[in-house]
Amino acid sequence: MGNKVKVAIDTNVLLDVLLETRPGHHLAQQVISAAEAGLFKAQISTQSILDAAYSARKGGVEYPIFENILSGLRSFVEITAIDWLDLSWATEHYTGDLEDDAQYASAYNACCDYFITRDKALFCHNSPDNPMTVLTPEDFIASMTD
């Protein structure tokens, strides 16, 4: 994997990083560490950051801690917005969660090669015709060593 590979990180993976009690914490940390090391370009949407801030606060993460983590991410993560094109695609390809579908569309339109999530509903988008592959953090980490 090189710097040209672009990877979207879903909200649930970002939450795994923020909340040490979540079962996916260790794997999510590996994904973020690899991005920070420059092994790939990471992308997170503004919506993911807002959702993660809300959930992290509910999970007991104080705002200064969240702000510190966000500040660290800014140095190596591209932040993208969800726009009308993404929302339109999400409504046409609805899998049961409009927010997840919009996240996926935003990553696709940002020309990401991979979408890292633990949300199994988004795996329906994997196909030979689709240039963006949906993977779990575990599968993505395994693919980095192949």
Phi, psi and omega per residue, in radians:
M1 nan 2.395 -3.120
G2 -2.194 -3.076 -3.111
N3 -1.105 -0.356 -3.133
K4 -1.327 -0.334 3.123
V5 -1.301 2.266 -3.114
K6 -2.003 2.260 -2.999
V7 -2.196 2.152 3.042
A8 -1.519 2.356 3.140
I9 -1.937 2.081 -3.071
D10 -1.298 2.841 -3.136
T11 -0.952 -0.759 -3.073
N12 -1.125 -0.543 3.101
V13 -1.284 -0.714 3.071
L14 -1.054 -0.725 3.088
L15 -1.118 -0.637 3.088
D16 -1.069 -0.612 3.094
V17 -1.184 -0.780 -3.043
L18 -1.253 -0.624 -3.031
L19 -1.909 1.798 -3.058
E20 -1.096 -0.330 -3.118
T21 -1.437 -0.192 3.137
R22 -1.292 2.487 -3.085
P23 -1.076 -0.447 -3.127
G24 -1.591 0.166 -3.047
H25 -0.962 -0.876 -3.065
H26 -1.081 -0.766 -3.138
L27 -1.175 -0.719 3.124
A28 -1.110 -0.674 3.086
Q29 -1.063 -0.684 3.115
Q30 -1.118 -0.710 3.117
V31 -1.095 -0.850 -3.120
I32 -1.122 -0.715 3.118
S33 -1.082 -0.696 3.110
A34 -1.145 -0.676 3.088
A35 -1.137 -0.762 3.141
E36 -1.102 -0.585 3.117
A37 -1.328 -0.088 3.093
G38 1.465 0.319 3.140
L39 -1.265 -0.335 3.068
F40 -2.820 2.897 3.061
K41 -1.552 2.226 -3.124
A42 -1.775 2.514 3.109
Q43 -2.282 2.344 3.042
I44 -2.350 2.431 -3.141
S45 -1.458 2.717 3.069
T46 -1.028 -0.625 3.131
Q47 -1.091 -0.708 3.101
S48 -1.072 -0.723 -3.133
I49 -1.132 -0.767 3.131
L50 -1.137 -0.774 3.117
D51 -1.111 -0.711 3.135
A52 -1.163 -0.671 3.108
A53 -1.068 -0.772 3.136
Y54 -1.115 -0.870 -3.100
S55 -1.178 -0.652 3.126
A56 -1.120 -0.727 3.107
R57 -1.069 -0.765 3.097
K58 -1.128 -0.489 3.131
G59 -1.516 0.052 3.061
G60 1.716 0.082 3.109
V61 -1.448 2.098 -3.135
E62 -1.258 2.614 -3.066
Y63 -0.969 -0.761 3.131
P64 -1.024 -0.594 3.092
I65 -1.188 -0.803 3.112
F66 -1.063 -0.776 -3.141
E67 -1.053 -0.685 3.113
N68 -1.131 -0.763 3.104
I69 -1.109 -0.788 3.129
L70 -1.063 -0.730 3.111
S71 -1.049 -0.717 3.100
G72 -1.139 -0.681 3.136
L73 -1.123 -0.610 -3.084
R74 -0.985 -0.460 -3.083
S75 -1.317 -0.301 -3.101
F76 -2.459 0.084 -3.126
V77 -2.026 2.320 3.011
E78 -1.440 2.255 3.117
I79 -1.767 2.211 -3.140
T80 -2.142 2.746 3.135
A81 -1.760 2.765 2.992
I82 -1.688 2.164 -3.079
D83 -1.996 -3.042 -3.101
W84 -1.091 -0.632 3.111
L85 -1.054 -0.767 3.125
D86 -1.122 -0.764 3.141
L87 -1.137 -0.675 3.115
S88 -1.101 -0.813 3.108
W89 -1.062 -0.747 -3.105
A90 -1.081 -0.667 3.129
T91 -1.246 -0.561 3.118
E92 -1.333 -0.425 -3.082
H93 -2.093 0.658 -3.039
Y94 -1.053 2.176 3.127
T95 -1.888 0.076 -3.129
G96 2.067 -0.169 3.126
D97 -2.540 1.782 -3.062
L98 -1.043 -0.676 -3.142
E99 -1.071 -0.788 3.116
D100 -1.115 -0.735 3.141
D101 -1.135 -0.656 3.094
A102 -1.194 -0.659 3.069
Q103 -1.049 -0.814 3.139
Y104 -1.043 -0.828 -3.121
A105 -1.080 -0.707 3.114
S106 -1.068 -0.768 3.123
A107 -1.133 -0.741 3.118
Y108 -1.054 -0.817 -3.122
N109 -1.245 -0.314 3.045
A110 -1.533 0.142 3.093
C111 1.098 0.675 3.073
C112 -1.311 2.572 3.091
D113 -1.521 -0.527 -3.104
Y114 -2.377 2.603 3.028
F115 -2.157 1.982 -3.059
I116 -1.706 2.099 -3.081
T117 -2.692 2.809 2.979
R118 -1.828 0.074 -3.120
D119 -1.451 1.806 -3.054
K120 -1.098 -0.445 -3.121
A121 -1.077 -0.513 -3.113
L122 -1.344 -0.213 3.126
F123 -1.180 -0.254 3.105
C124 -1.128 -0.324 -3.132
H125 -1.399 -0.205 3.117
N126 -1.206 2.196 3.065
S127 -2.803 2.766 3.129
P128 -1.058 -0.421 -3.116
D129 -1.478 -0.173 -3.068
N130 -1.719 2.159 -3.103
P131 -1.317 -0.204 3.134
M132 -1.898 2.198 -3.107
T133 -1.752 2.343 3.073
V134 -1.626 2.210 -3.138
L135 -2.370 2.690 2.961
T136 -1.312 2.804 3.054
P137 -0.982 -0.702 -3.133
E138 -1.081 -0.820 -3.137
D139 -1.173 -0.632 3.115
F140 -1.130 -0.787 3.121
I141 -1.074 -0.712 3.104
A142 -1.115 -0.651 -3.133
S143 -1.200 -0.454 3.112
M144 -1.205 -0.441 -3.125
T145 -1.649 -0.128 3.126
D146 -1.280 nan nan
